[in-house]
Amino acid sequence: MFKQLRNLFRRTEPEEETLELTFDGIPAWLDAREEEIERELSNATAPPREATTAALAHLREAVAAMETAEGSDEVHPRLRDISRKALPGFTKSMGQILSREPSGDPEEFYATAAEILKGSLKALKGQGKYLSSVYPDGMKEVRTAVKDLGREVNTMTEALARARTDREQVEGVRESHASLLRIREEYAAADGEAREYGAALAGVEDETRKAEEELAALKQRPDYARKQEIEERIRALGTAEKEAGREMATLLATAAHVFRKAGKVAEKAGESTTATSIERALDAYADDEKDPVAPTEAVMPAVLAMIEQEVLPLKNQDEVRLFSDAETLPAATKRALELQQDVRVKRAAEQEALAALPVVVEEERLDALLPGLRREAGAKAAAKERAESQQEALRASYAAESATLRSRTTALAGQVVEVEVPGLSSP
């Protein structure tokens, strides 16, 4: 029962009013708030400005009265002398300080009044400190007027401080609003880039998939088996060509060894013609473009004669076999050369036949196309990922700046503010 009675008579706290603002309506609201701030400042400073003018008039009268003051004779003569000498400087200084008249808007008025107050206080602490004993009544009037001036300046200081705080809050809201607009623009641009790169990536991936499918289908065609058969023959002929080359190299190496020794024998015997012929044969062995058969045939009689005369000993069975007569080495060289050339001709013909196959041309085209497509796809995917990462960062910034905007508007309005901040959208 007691609880019911307490609830019945308990005071109901008034609900705090909430100000609702649209995002697009914030600039106009801020303009109105700035006008209100200036109006409140003008109203708040009007009484102290009027009082400041009165205090300055009182201060000027007090200073003017000091110029003709007699001063007290009840002080020490030396102090009286110092004070009377200081008085003209004090009144002159104060006259210069008070020559300005505060005017303009509240801030201009305040700045001038504050400078006058600052100068007056400085004068009182300077030359004025010697005058109170000799001119007590006059200095009392001056100090009272300065005190009144200080009180009014302090009142204006408080009003101006409030206005500056309010202006800073207005600027803070404007900054948040502008920041949100900028983020929206950047987000729309990043979203456009992500979509553009996504579409480009899809196109490249489609091209890549089609090329891969074409390549796979190509390998199922009947003429692709023909291609593989030719390639196999080319590989076999390549092996045969290498083998023929090794046989030719072995044959020429054995013959060259004997010819070099024969050349030395000829040089030693003074047979320069024979030495020159042997050198010519060795040059042909060293140059793939020259035919070694004719130079070999030309020097065989002289070399065989050296062997018969036992001035050119043979070291192994291969040398004995090749130099047993004048025909064996040239014939072996000719056979090896013809075999090598025959294999090369056949391999070239097969390669030409392979290159002429339409399936080969198409495969080469696709093999050249695919790496470029894959690189392009990778570049487009990376660009799309960067744009999406930027969007994610912008979403986080937008959420944080939205909270800041609501906080700043609440602080500026002095009440709870609900701001309808639109979500980020694509173009």
FENJO-V853619 format. One record per backbone hydrogen bond with DSSP energy under -0.5 kcal/mol. CO is the residue of the C=O (numbers start at 1). NH is the residue of the N-H. E is the energy in kcal/mol with one decimal. If there is no record, write none. Layout:
co->CO nh->NH e->E
co->CO nh->NH e->E
This chain:
co->1 nh->5 e->-2.3
co->2 nh->6 e->-2.5
co->3 nh->7 e->-2.3
co->4 nh->8 e->-1.8
co->5 nh->9 e->-2.1
co->6 nh->10 e->-1.1
co->11 nh->13 e->-0.6
co->17 nh->416 e->-0.5
co->18 nh->20 e->-0.5
co->19 nh->21 e->-0.5
co->19 nh->418 e->-3.3
co->21 nh->420 e->-2.7
co->22 nh->26 e->-0.6
co->23 nh->26 e->-1.1
co->25 nh->29 e->-2.1
co->26 nh->30 e->-2.7
co->27 nh->31 e->-2.3
co->28 nh->32 e->-2.3
co->29 nh->33 e->-2.3
co->30 nh->34 e->-2.7
co->31 nh->35 e->-2.1
co->32 nh->36 e->-2.2
co->33 nh->37 e->-2.4
co->34 nh->38 e->-2.4
co->35 nh->39 e->-2.3
co->36 nh->40 e->-3.1
co->37 nh->41 e->-2.5
co->38 nh->42 e->-2.5
co->39 nh->43 e->-2.6
co->40 nh->44 e->-2.8
co->41 nh->45 e->-2.1
co->42 nh->46 e->-1.1
co->43 nh->47 e->-0.7
co->44 nh->48 e->-0.5
co->45 nh->49 e->-2.3
co->46 nh->50 e->-2.2
co->47 nh->51 e->-2.8
co->48 nh->52 e->-2.5
co->49 nh->53 e->-2.2
co->50 nh->54 e->-1.9
co->51 nh->55 e->-2.7
co->52 nh->56 e->-2.5
co->53 nh->57 e->-2.0
co->54 nh->58 e->-2.5
co->55 nh->59 e->-2.3
co->56 nh->60 e->-2.6
co->57 nh->61 e->-2.2
co->58 nh->62 e->-2.3
co->59 nh->63 e->-2.4
co->60 nh->64 e->-2.6
co->61 nh->65 e->-2.4
co->62 nh->66 e->-1.3
co->63 nh->67 e->-1.0
co->64 nh->67 e->-0.6
co->64 nh->68 e->-0.5
co->65 nh->68 e->-0.9
co->66 nh->69 e->-0.8
co->76 nh->80 e->-2.8
co->77 nh->81 e->-2.5
co->78 nh->82 e->-2.3
co->79 nh->83 e->-2.5
co->80 nh->84 e->-2.2
co->81 nh->85 e->-1.7
co->82 nh->86 e->-1.9
co->83 nh->87 e->-1.7
co->84 nh->88 e->-0.7
co->85 nh->89 e->-0.6
co->86 nh->90 e->-2.1
co->87 nh->91 e->-2.8
co->88 nh->92 e->-2.4
co->89 nh->93 e->-2.4
co->90 nh->94 e->-2.7
co->91 nh->95 e->-2.3
co->92 nh->96 e->-2.1
co->93 nh->97 e->-2.3
co->94 nh->98 e->-2.8
co->96 nh->99 e->-1.0
co->97 nh->100 e->-0.8
co->105 nh->109 e->-3.1
co->106 nh->110 e->-2.6
co->107 nh->111 e->-2.6
co->108 nh->112 e->-2.1
co->109 nh->113 e->-2.5
co->110 nh->114 e->-2.9
co->111 nh->115 e->-1.9
co->112 nh->116 e->-2.3
co->113 nh->117 e->-2.5
co->114 nh->118 e->-2.7
co->115 nh->119 e->-2.6
co->116 nh->120 e->-2.5
co->117 nh->121 e->-2.5
co->118 nh->122 e->-1.9
co->119 nh->123 e->-2.3
co->120 nh->124 e->-2.4
co->121 nh->125 e->-2.1
co->122 nh->126 e->-1.3
co->123 nh->128 e->-2.7
co->126 nh->129 e->-1.0
co->127 nh->130 e->-1.4
co->128 nh->131 e->-1.5
co->128 nh->132 e->-0.7
co->131 nh->135 e->-3.4
co->134 nh->72 e->-2.8
co->135 nh->139 e->-2.5
co->136 nh->140 e->-1.8
co->137 nh->141 e->-1.9
co->138 nh->142 e->-2.2
co->139 nh->143 e->-2.9
co->140 nh->144 e->-2.3
co->141 nh->145 e->-2.4
co->142 nh->146 e->-2.4
co->143 nh->147 e->-2.6
co->144 nh->148 e->-2.7
co->145 nh->149 e->-2.4
co->146 nh->150 e->-2.8
co->147 nh->151 e->-2.3
co->148 nh->152 e->-2.0
co->149 nh->153 e->-2.4
co->150 nh->154 e->-2.4
co->151 nh->155 e->-1.9
co->152 nh->156 e->-2.2
co->153 nh->157 e->-2.3
co->154 nh->158 e->-2.0
co->155 nh->159 e->-1.7
co->156 nh->160 e->-2.9
co->157 nh->161 e->-2.4
co->158 nh->162 e->-2.2
co->159 nh->163 e->-2.2
co->160 nh->164 e->-2.9
co->161 nh->165 e->-2.4
co->162 nh->166 e->-2.5
co->163 nh->167 e->-2.7
co->164 nh->168 e->-2.6
co->165 nh->169 e->-2.1
co->166 nh->170 e->-2.4
co->167 nh->171 e->-2.8
co->168 nh->172 e->-2.4
co->169 nh->173 e->-2.3
co->170 nh->174 e->-2.5
co->171 nh->175 e->-2.6
co->172 nh->176 e->-2.3
co->173 nh->177 e->-2.7
co->174 nh->178 e->-3.0
co->175 nh->179 e->-2.7
co->176 nh->180 e->-2.4
co->177 nh->181 e->-2.1
co->178 nh->182 e->-2.5
co->179 nh->183 e->-2.7
co->180 nh->184 e->-2.3
co->181 nh->185 e->-2.1
co->182 nh->186 e->-2.8
co->183 nh->187 e->-2.9
co->184 nh->188 e->-2.4
co->185 nh->189 e->-2.3
co->186 nh->190 e->-2.8
co->187 nh->191 e->-3.1
co->188 nh->192 e->-2.3
co->189 nh->193 e->-2.3
co->190 nh->194 e->-2.7
co->191 nh->195 e->-2.5
co->192 nh->196 e->-2.6
co->193 nh->197 e->-3.3
co->194 nh->198 e->-2.3
co->195 nh->199 e->-2.7
co->196 nh->200 e->-2.5
co->197 nh->201 e->-3.0
co->198 nh->202 e->-2.5
co->199 nh->203 e->-2.1
co->200 nh->204 e->-2.5
co->201 nh->205 e->-3.0
co->202 nh->206 e->-2.1
co->203 nh->207 e->-2.3
co->204 nh->208 e->-2.9
co->205 nh->209 e->-2.7
co->206 nh->210 e->-2.4
co->207 nh->211 e->-2.5
co->208 nh->212 e->-2.7
co->209 nh->213 e->-2.5
co->210 nh->214 e->-2.6
co->211 nh->215 e->-2.4
co->212 nh->216 e->-2.4
co->213 nh->217 e->-2.7
co->214 nh->218 e->-2.3
co->215 nh->219 e->-1.5
co->217 nh->220 e->-1.3
co->218 nh->221 e->-1.3
co->221 nh->224 e->-1.3
co->221 nh->225 e->-0.8
co->222 nh->225 e->-0.8
co->222 nh->226 e->-1.2
co->223 nh->227 e->-1.8
co->224 nh->228 e->-2.2
co->225 nh->229 e->-2.2
co->226 nh->230 e->-2.3
co->227 nh->231 e->-2.5
co->228 nh->232 e->-2.2
co->229 nh->233 e->-2.1
co->230 nh->234 e->-2.6
co->231 nh->235 e->-2.4
co->232 nh->236 e->-2.3
co->233 nh->237 e->-3.0
co->234 nh->238 e->-2.2
co->235 nh->239 e->-2.0
co->236 nh->240 e->-2.5
co->237 nh->241 e->-2.7
co->238 nh->242 e->-2.1
co->239 nh->243 e->-2.3
co->240 nh->244 e->-2.9
co->241 nh->245 e->-2.4
co->242 nh->246 e->-2.4
co->243 nh->247 e->-2.5
co->244 nh->248 e->-2.6
co->245 nh->249 e->-2.4
co->246 nh->250 e->-2.6
co->247 nh->251 e->-2.7
co->248 nh->252 e->-2.9
co->249 nh->253 e->-2.3
co->250 nh->254 e->-2.2
co->251 nh->255 e->-2.3
co->252 nh->256 e->-3.0
co->253 nh->257 e->-1.9
co->254 nh->258 e->-1.6
co->255 nh->259 e->-2.8
co->256 nh->260 e->-2.6
co->257 nh->261 e->-1.5
co->258 nh->262 e->-2.4
co->259 nh->263 e->-2.7
co->260 nh->264 e->-1.7
co->261 nh->265 e->-1.9
co->262 nh->266 e->-2.6
co->263 nh->267 e->-2.5
co->264 nh->268 e->-2.3
co->265 nh->269 e->-2.0
co->266 nh->270 e->-0.6
co->266 nh->271 e->-2.7
co->267 nh->270 e->-0.8
co->270 nh->272 e->-1.4
co->271 nh->275 e->-2.2
co->272 nh->276 e->-2.5
co->273 nh->277 e->-2.1
co->274 nh->278 e->-2.4
co->275 nh->279 e->-2.1
co->276 nh->280 e->-2.0
co->277 nh->281 e->-1.9
co->278 nh->282 e->-2.3
co->279 nh->283 e->-2.2
co->280 nh->284 e->-1.9
co->281 nh->285 e->-2.0
co->282 nh->286 e->-1.6
co->283 nh->287 e->-1.0
co->286 nh->288 e->-0.6
co->287 nh->290 e->-1.4
co->290 nh->292 e->-0.6
co->291 nh->295 e->-0.6
co->292 nh->296 e->-1.6
co->293 nh->297 e->-2.5
co->294 nh->298 e->-2.0
co->295 nh->299 e->-1.1
co->296 nh->299 e->-0.6
co->296 nh->300 e->-1.2
co->297 nh->301 e->-0.5
co->299 nh->303 e->-2.3
co->300 nh->304 e->-3.0
co->301 nh->305 e->-2.1
co->302 nh->306 e->-1.7
co->303 nh->307 e->-2.0
co->304 nh->308 e->-2.6
co->305 nh->309 e->-2.2
co->306 nh->311 e->-2.2
co->306 nh->312 e->-1.2
co->307 nh->310 e->-1.1
co->316 nh->320 e->-2.0
co->317 nh->321 e->-2.7
co->318 nh->322 e->-2.4
co->319 nh->323 e->-1.9
co->321 nh->324 e->-1.0
co->322 nh->329 e->-0.9
co->325 nh->329 e->-0.5
co->327 nh->331 e->-2.6
co->328 nh->332 e->-2.5
co->329 nh->333 e->-2.6
co->330 nh->334 e->-2.6
co->331 nh->335 e->-2.7
co->332 nh->336 e->-2.4
co->333 nh->337 e->-2.4
co->334 nh->338 e->-2.7
co->335 nh->339 e->-2.7
co->336 nh->340 e->-2.2
co->337 nh->341 e->-2.5
co->338 nh->342 e->-2.8
co->339 nh->343 e->-2.4
co->340 nh->344 e->-2.0
co->341 nh->345 e->-2.7
co->342 nh->346 e->-2.5
co->343 nh->347 e->-2.5
co->344 nh->348 e->-2.6
co->345 nh->349 e->-2.3
co->346 nh->350 e->-2.4
co->347 nh->351 e->-2.4
co->348 nh->352 e->-2.2
co->349 nh->353 e->-2.4
co->350 nh->354 e->-2.6
co->351 nh->355 e->-2.4
co->352 nh->356 e->-1.4
co->353 nh->357 e->-0.5
co->354 nh->357 e->-1.2
co->357 nh->360 e->-0.6
co->357 nh->361 e->-1.8
co->358 nh->362 e->-2.5
co->359 nh->363 e->-2.2
co->360 nh->364 e->-2.7
co->361 nh->365 e->-1.9
co->362 nh->366 e->-2.5
co->363 nh->367 e->-2.9
co->364 nh->368 e->-2.0
co->365 nh->369 e->-1.9
co->366 nh->370 e->-2.6
co->367 nh->371 e->-0.8
co->368 nh->372 e->-0.7
co->369 nh->373 e->-2.0
co->370 nh->374 e->-2.7
co->371 nh->375 e->-2.3
co->372 nh->376 e->-2.4
co->373 nh->377 e->-2.6
co->374 nh->378 e->-2.2
co->375 nh->379 e->-2.3
co->376 nh->380 e->-2.6
co->377 nh->381 e->-2.6
co->378 nh->382 e->-2.2
co->379 nh->383 e->-2.3
co->380 nh->384 e->-2.5
co->381 nh->385 e->-2.3
co->382 nh->386 e->-2.2
co->383 nh->387 e->-2.3
co->384 nh->388 e->-2.4
co->385 nh->389 e->-2.4
co->386 nh->390 e->-2.3
co->387 nh->391 e->-2.0
co->388 nh->392 e->-2.2
co->389 nh->393 e->-2.3
co->390 nh->394 e->-2.6
co->391 nh->395 e->-2.5
co->392 nh->396 e->-1.9
co->393 nh->397 e->-2.3
co->394 nh->398 e->-2.6
co->395 nh->399 e->-2.2
co->396 nh->400 e->-2.2
co->397 nh->401 e->-2.8
co->398 nh->402 e->-2.1
co->399 nh->403 e->-1.9
co->400 nh->404 e->-2.0
co->401 nh->405 e->-2.4
co->402 nh->406 e->-2.2
co->403 nh->407 e->-2.3
co->404 nh->408 e->-2.8
co->405 nh->409 e->-2.6
co->406 nh->410 e->-2.1
co->407 nh->411 e->-2.2
co->408 nh->412 e->-2.4
co->409 nh->413 e->-2.7
co->410 nh->414 e->-1.9
co->410 nh->415 e->-0.9
co->416 nh->19 e->-3.0
co->417 nh->419 e->-0.6
co->418 nh->21 e->-3.0
co->418 nh->420 e->-0.5
co->419 nh->421 e->-1.7
co->420 nh->23 e->-1.2
co->420 nh->422 e->-0.6
